[in-house]
Amino acid sequence: MNTFVLIPRFLVKGKYVLYAILVLCLMALVIDEGLAMDYFMNPKASQGEKWFSAFRVRAYLITAILAYAVSTSLKVISEYQRNERQKKELQSEKFDAEISFLKSQVNPHFLFNTLNNIYSLAYKKSDQTAPAILKLSGMMRYMLYESDSQLVSLSNEIAYLEDYIQLQRIRISGKAGINFVVEGHTEGVPIGPLLLIPFVENAFKHGLSFKEYSEINIYLGVEQKNIHFRIENPSYVRIGEAPESSGIGLRNVVRRLNLLYEGKHDLIIKDDFDKYTVDLKIQYE
């Protein structure tokens, strides 16, 4: 009665006085029923012998208090567990919603940059325009259908990066050296989808010069439940460009790293006078 009726209908709804009165009535009923059972089950009572005593009243009072305490405790514990489950579900839903929102921002950001690159090829009437469009089509397929989960295989992400780098090679046509080295077993290694592409985009955006030969070095290694990703590229200062103009891409990926790998990643970004370095280490399960 206390657990399933009085607490939900009166105590939880703030009807404290009525709840207290009903609890006292319930306890009095327990005591009365206990004494009545003693009377009818005690053979000496029918013979007129004295059976009623303060000891019996105290015994049933203590029983009633214990029953009340246990039932209230069970209700409090069950409500606490239910609230904790709801809190975790809400946190999980919020986490998934925020990850989905951040991931959705990657797609248009990437598409905008890549379409600009293909436009430049088309403007020059390059024979590489059609292959570039085909590469973009495959990358968009991956973004729309294969990366729609919290984690994907690192090997798939590497294939995605390779397609992007190939697009960049077509665009710059030998004006820069691009080295992409992969070491270790990458098949089946989990990683957040589209997590590395913003760093690669940033390297091509700020690490190429129209006046001199540039070199971009990208390394990705897997060893003992650790992913090591490193990019080195020249840093060219553009007139009128603010230091934080790397845009939504890097801010986005830093936020996603904090959500997906809180306490399990180490990101170091160094922007020297002529060299930009990104060093990312991720522990995965």
LINZIQUI-V21087 format. One record per backbone hydrogen bond with DSSP energy under -0.5 kcal/mol. CO is the residue of the C=O (numbers start at 1). NH is the residue of the N-H. If there is no record, write none. Layout:
CO:NH
CO:NH
This chain:
1:5
1:6
2:7
5:9
6:10
6:11
7:12
10:15
11:14
14:16
15:19
16:20
17:21
18:22
19:23
20:24
21:25
22:26
23:27
24:28
25:29
26:30
27:31
28:32
29:33
30:34
31:35
32:36
33:37
34:38
35:39
36:40
37:41
38:42
41:43
42:45
42:46
44:47
44:49
45:48
53:57
54:58
55:59
56:60
57:61
58:62
59:63
60:64
61:65
62:66
63:67
64:68
65:69
66:70
67:71
68:72
69:73
70:74
71:75
72:76
73:77
74:78
75:79
76:80
77:81
78:82
79:83
80:84
81:85
82:86
83:87
84:88
85:89
86:90
87:91
88:92
89:93
90:94
91:95
92:96
93:97
94:98
95:99
96:100
97:101
98:102
99:103
100:104
101:105
102:106
103:106
103:107
104:108
105:109
106:110
107:111
108:112
109:113
110:114
111:115
112:116
113:117
114:118
115:119
116:120
117:121
118:122
119:123
120:124
121:126
122:125
126:129
128:132
129:133
130:134
131:135
132:136
133:137
134:138
135:139
136:140
137:141
138:142
139:143
140:144
141:145
141:146
142:146
142:147
147:149
152:191
153:156
153:157
154:158
155:159
156:160
157:161
158:162
159:163
160:164
161:165
162:166
163:167
164:168
165:169
166:170
167:171
168:172
169:173
172:175
175:214
176:178
177:179
177:216
178:180
179:181
179:218
181:220
183:222
184:186
186:155
186:189
189:154
191:152
192:195
196:199
196:200
197:201
198:202
199:203
200:204
201:205
202:206
203:207
206:236
207:234
214:177
215:234
216:179
216:218
217:232
218:181
219:230
220:183
221:228
223:226
225:284
226:223
226:228
227:229
227:282
228:221
229:280
230:219
231:278
232:217
233:276
234:236
235:237
236:238
238:241
240:242
242:245
244:247
247:251
248:252
249:253
250:254
251:255
252:256
253:257
254:258
255:259
256:260
257:261
261:264
264:283
266:268
266:281
268:270
268:279
269:271
270:272
270:277
274:235
275:272
276:233
277:270
278:231
279:268
280:229
281:266
282:227
282:284
